[in-house]
Amino acid sequence: MVTPPQRSFHVVHFNEDKDVKEISELCKSGLWVNAGYFVFKNEIFDYLRPGEDLVDGALQKLIPQNEIAVYPYEGTWITMDIFKEKQLLDDMHSRGETPWEVWKESKLKPVTA
């Protein structure tokens, strides 16, 4: 799955003299980021060597063979990698702003164990 970046970083473009030519918002850059979800066939292990990174190893070998496709997702996607992001999500939850709870908007119910 790929998604537009959600972070508030800015992209800085500069020339070889280090003169800034443009500053733009990352989330409006037209770039897509790896959202970290993959679906593979068992054959992925034919391309992945012991100790090798998935993205820099196996996936790079599959790209020229057109063996990788993406699912572009433009809905709510918020990382929780750092404490600041946890605080953001906790604050949103306490205000009832929970766009990730898609089952509340449809007839789907969450799966319980």
C-alpha positions in Angstrom: 0.0 0.0 0.0 1.2 3.5 -0.8 -0.2 6.8 0.5 0.5 10.5 0.2 2.9 11.6 3.0 1.0 12.7 6.1 3.9 14.5 8.0 4.3 18.2 8.1 7.9 18.2 6.7 8.9 20.5 3.9 10.8 19.5 0.8 13.7 21.8 0.0 15.1 22.0 -3.5 18.6 23.6 -3.9 21.3 23.8 -6.6 24.9 22.8 -6.4 25.8 26.2 -4.9 23.3 25.4 -2.1 21.0 28.2 -3.1 17.4 27.3 -2.2 15.2 27.2 -5.3 11.9 26.0 -3.8 10.4 25.0 -0.5 7.2 23.0 -0.6 5.0 20.9 1.7 5.9 17.2 1.5 2.2 16.2 1.7 1.5 18.3 -1.5 4.6 17.1 -3.4 2.9 14.5 -5.4 5.1 11.8 -3.8 3.7 8.6 -2.4 5.3 6.7 0.5 5.4 3.1 1.4 2.8 2.5 4.0 4.4 -0.7 5.1 1.8 -3.2 4.0 2.8 -6.0 1.6 1.1 -9.0 0.1 3.5 -11.6 -1.3 3.4 -15.0 -3.0 5.7 -17.6 -1.5 8.1 -17.0 -4.5 9.3 -13.8 -2.7 11.8 -16.1 -0.8 13.4 -16.9 -4.2 14.5 -13.2 -4.3 15.3 -12.6 -0.7 18.8 -13.7 0.5 19.7 -14.3 4.2 20.4 -11.0 6.0 19.2 -8.9 3.0 16.8 -6.0 3.4 13.4 -6.6 1.8 13.1 -3.2 0.1 16.7 -2.8 -0.9 17.1 -6.4 -1.8 14.2 -8.5 -3.1 11.9 -5.7 -4.2 14.7 -4.0 -6.2 15.1 -7.2 -8.1 11.4 -7.5 -8.9 10.9 -3.9 -10.1 12.6 -4.4 -13.5 10.4 -7.5 -14.0 7.2 -5.5 -13.4 6.4 -7.9 -10.6 5.4 -5.2 -8.1 2.1 -3.3 -8.0 0.7 -0.9 -5.5 -2.6 -0.1 -3.9 -2.8 3.7 -3.8 -4.7 4.7 -0.6 -5.8 8.3 -0.1 -7.8 7.7 3.1 -6.7 8.3 6.7 -3.3 6.8 7.3 -1.5 8.0 10.4 1.8 6.5 11.7 2.4 5.9 15.3 6.2 5.6 15.3 7.1 8.3 17.8 5.6 9.6 21.1 4.4 12.8 19.4 2.3 10.7 17.0 0.9 8.6 19.9 -0.1 11.8 21.6 -1.8 13.1 18.4 -3.8 9.9 18.1 -4.7 9.8 21.8 -5.9 13.4 21.5 -8.0 12.6 18.4 -9.5 9.6 20.1 -10.4 11.6 23.2 -12.2 14.1 21.0 -14.1 11.3 19.1 -12.1 12.1 15.9 -11.4 8.5 14.8 -11.5 8.3 11.0 -9.7 4.9 11.2 -12.8 3.4 12.8 -14.3 2.7 9.4 -16.7 0.1 10.8 -18.6 2.9 12.5 -19.5 4.4 9.0 -20.6 1.1 7.5 -22.5 -2.0 8.3 -19.2 -3.8 8.8 -18.4 -4.8 12.4 -15.0 -5.3 13.9 -13.7 -8.8 14.2 -13.5 -9.9 17.8 -11.6 -12.9 19.2 
